[in-house]
Amino acid sequence: MNRQAPTLEDVAREAGVSRATVSRVVNGVRNVDPSIQELVRSAIERTGYTPNRAARALVTRRTGTVALIVSGAGDAFAGRVFADPFFGRVVNGALGYLRARAMQPVLLFAESEAARKQVVDYVRQGSADGALVVSVQPDDPLPDMLLSARVPTVLFARPARATPASCVDLDHYAGGRLAGEHLLARGCRRIAAISAPPDLRAGRERLAGFRDALARAGHDSPPVAEGVFTLDSGATAMATLLRDHPDVDGVFAANDLMAQGACQVLRELGRRIPEDVAVVGFDDSSIAVTCRPPLTTVRQPVEDMAAAMARMLGEQVKGTRTEPRTLVFEPELVVRESA
């Protein structure tokens, strides 16, 4: 004979409080004494009570679900997302925060105009309490679409144009400066860069910080080859730099994937890393550790940034802090074997 699932009444008896008090705790009502909340939570754990999400949503008007939206362009976009460790780090950071609060993320892709409309409709119709948005487009219309639909929204990285949305970001300029200063401190004097596309603000700022660090040391106009954040583009850019500037002895790549591509080309051409050419990446992703040799890189604390996104969204959903704000994280140089 199957045991009946525990009810609110069971929890109330176990905790020695009223059913209404248990209901307020389960539904996140804030005017419950903390000691009573702890009493009820302990009773919930002992009884094994599981709240009915559908019933809870009717009371709180919340689903306990957050839309984690990766917005970009092109048919191959989803494939790129799963190949790039950056996006996995965002998911892990958000997931750690959300799960601790009994919330679940739903991963959505918005790679076209039609997909963006579907995503906005999905969230606006009550399928999620809010949206965490990671965009790879400089002029992505999705954030404004979500805000116009009155969807609580937090962005990873400041948008190209003014948007009244909260976001987290990195001091990319400082990160580029750290990379340039480290290569100079190693004694590199013919230093080049593999940059990100110039339409991306983060890429422009990383390159500007790098250039300014070199300029202060009397190294103006370092050679630059452009990549697109992929391993292949980093390899192509490195080959171009060596063709046009064969005496290069230091390279800064705007992300770890491109730095890995650069290292592959250097090894194929018999250049020792870091003895002949020192290489610095950006992000401190899993690739930085598995690369040959392991990468010196500028750490972007992606997991912490994603957790902060989730926390900011939770504050919006609950109404405890609704004004738009930007939280900027500081980069850190992580020294390994490549430089």
Secondary structure, DSSP 8 states (H G I E B T S, - for coil): -------HHHHHHHHTS-HHHHHHHHTT-S-S-HHHHHHHHHHHHHHT----HHHHHHHHS--SEEEEEEE--STTHHHHHHH-HHHHHHHHHHHHHHHTTT-EEEEEEE-SHHHHHHHHHHIIIII-S-EEEEE--TT-SHHHHHHHTT--EEEES--SS--S-EEEEE-HHHHHHHHHHHHHHTT--SEEEEE--TTSHHHHHHHHHHHHHHHHTT--S--EEE--SSHHHHHHHHHHHHHH-TT--EEEESSHHHHHHHHHHHHHTT--TTTT-EEEEEE--HHHHHSSS--EEEE--HHHHHHHHHHHHHHHHHTS--S--EEEE--EEE--S--
